[in-house]
Amino acid sequence: MKKNILFLMVGLLALPAFAQETSVEQAAAQTAEQAVAQAEQEDPAERNKMLYSLGFLLGDNLKRQLILDNEDDYKAVSQGMRDSLLNKESQTKLDEYKPQIIAKYQKDAEIISQRRLQEQKEYLENFSKEKGVKVLDNGAMIKLSKKGKGRTAKADSKVRVHYTGKLIDGTKFDSSYDREEPFTTRLTDVVPCWTKALQQMRPASKAVVVCPAETAYGNRPVGIIPAGSALIFDVELLSIED
């Protein structure tokens, strides 16, 4: 069981979140001939930038799971990764250290979780005190920056919106603006925070919507969103469809 846990945790470091979301169909769409042609035309400088970006994303993923807070920690981890990538023999007896690795993941996960909860508590308290913020009956909060005109949506309305979703540290996890395509949905099919908050909006209105974890995804992780995360949305209500 411990070995399986270790493989699972190490596997989480193998790919950035965006790569994990790539579907099998998307991966299969690129033929072998296209891949070869692309490699032949690849600019070495661009390849280096791509690989640097990959390393940066791997490091970003790693720091979300482990507490590495001094230069010696960074050097030890980077040396281990370098030796592995260069197919060098490990400088340690790996099996002896697997239990310690598992214990560190578990301990650090608890510390990181507690830190996140405290940071979110402070963020939510501070945001609720900002001028113009309305706290709804389920705990969701909304601050209108543009009022818009017309009727407000109902709990089962179909709406068309543009939005950007972020964690409280500013990490963007989704954006219809980036996709260049508005999102259409019924308010019965979204997280409770949205169901309540968008009923406060009129067409052409814009708002910041803050969702405590219990009004969003609760204690389950979704993509790069950690379990128990408060979410922040910049929302623009384009229209109410019915």
Secondary structure, DSSP 8 states (H G I E B T S, - for coil): -HHHHHHHHHHHTSS-HHHHT--HHHHHHS-HHHHHHHHHH--HHHHHHHHHHHHHHHHHHHHTTS---SHHHHHHHHHHHHHHHTT---SS-HHHHHHHHHHHHHHHHHHHHHHHHHHHHHHHHHHHTSTTEEE-TTS-EEEEEE---S----TT-EEEEEEEEEETTS-EEEEHHHHTS-EEEEGGGS-HHHHHHGGG--TT-EEEEEE-GGGTTTTS-BTTB-TT--EEEEEEEEEE--
